[in-house]
Amino acid sequence: MAANGTSTLPNGGSPPHMEGPIETPFLIVGAGPAGSALASFLASYGMTGIMLSTAPGTAKEPRAHITNPAALECLRDIGLEEEVLSVATPQSHMEHTRWCHDMAGVEYARIHSWGNQPHRRGEYDAASPCHHVDVPQTLLEPILVKNAINKGWKMRFDTTFVKFDRDSSDGPITSTITDNLTGHTYRIRSKYLFGCDGARSNIIRQLDIPLIKEPGQGLAINVLVEADLEKYMKHRTGNLHWIMQPEIEHPPWGWVCINRMVKSWHEWMFIIFPEPGFTDLRVRPSNDEYMKRIRQFIGDDDVPVKILDVSKWYINEIVAERYSDGNIFCMGDAVHRHPPLNGLGSNTCVQDAFNLAWKVAYAERGLVSPKMLNSYSAERQPIGEGVIRRANQGLRDHQGAWEALGMMAPDVEERKRQHAELSAPTEAGQKRRDRLREMIAYTEHEFGGIGVEMNQRYNSGAVYLKDEKEAQRPPPEDPVLEYQSSTYPGSRLPHAWINRRIPNQENKSTIDLVGHGKFCLITGVGGEAWKEAVSHAAKDLGIDVNSYSVGWTQDWEDVYGDWARRREIGEDGCVLVRPDRTVCWRSMSMRDDCNEAVLTVLKAVLGKS
């Protein structure tokens, strides 16, 4: 079905009369954050295809919402950052995460979140030119899908991917597709197939890729609610609110809740967790039961409440053993499934797509060896495995605060006793209060985890390490919390503000020098020969490479001296950066064989050694 609601196919025909398959170079199955981002990134290289979705349209439920700097940098690269910011919640509305009895009543604790920590703003500013924003999936997906369509992609909603057939791992792929509205089945033949089809991925299943599974953490229920709570939010600003009511005889399915702002301050997602040990996934509370519990969570019976949607999901800890098989590539929830803690879900989807898009685009143009595409799984699978572990640990980390608040006892009288102890001027009361403060502070690993968001490192054939004389610096003491900038190959290029010798524009980030579909070499005073060397190598290999010198009287001035502090190379050294802004090689200083060195490195990274 077309984006405008019609059921015609790309050539204008109708399924029953088609003679043979539709031809396209790229078929993306799934139009969520992974699929729509991939289509947008490929479109930035002038490459288009067909994108399918079983859904009738873009997301109707605002599942993902935090967009972190690492993902926003990817959207910035193709010119979508401003559009995303235009629909985002004001950053000030993300100021806190709170623990409270209800939305209208008593607050137990709060913590600064998402870069709003007064003592850490410099750290966040040093990490990226972008900042965290709250953009519900219902607003992000339309931006990405619209961008892809405007750039030439064909979008088919209400369409089910049935299966694929191919004769070899790199041969043409014939996919069987069903139009959900007409019931007609047809075929699409593509050079590449991208499985962005979510947690029930048919493509992963047909590829028979093993899934690494840990025991899940049970059921969760999303209740999307319309309720105007603005009068309570002036002194309770925040987009996440943990609600705990130890004195209430709760239903087994409705133990605690994290209330997530969707649209400030009138639309909310109440994410409800059952009590520990509750395993009945078939539970079906009535609308009245949901309404009663939601009203308890709000704490004001006079506020009009409308339940817009209810959905259940399982808290998984699953990652695929590999992400690709020949010319079939999978990403997003198809390969990594986890709870939304740390806000890593859609951000990881976007970065999966950004990593893969330039490689596929270069392969289609014959600029890289097909074997270089294997680096996608080699680089992104370890990231996905780390993400599912961190997200699940983030949920487990909350248990200490729940215990301190008295929520873990199964008996309501015991819960009341433990909670009352927080008010007692006794040694036990002091210990419980200290424990609560300690556990709330520790949740900064979720709400201030700039390290886990930005410290990703790649190790594959598309990263050149042979010239590294010393081992990579050890990770920071707390790699979840602390960001570590580095130009060690495999790292994201560090951000630093630069400008012209005579400033005639706003400062520019080093992030914006690189990317945009091209390799880039950055050097400094005395490094002119590197620029010449990379120019010659680019001509030999048929690729586009930008080159810049940053430093005193160079192409760009190091405005605050931050680049000198973060580059980890000498002034006449160089850093070579891939189109996805990943450092793929560096030289600490000028070399007599700079022409040969640059050509050797680029051939290796492109898989042409």
Disulfide bonds with the S-S distance in Angstrom:
none
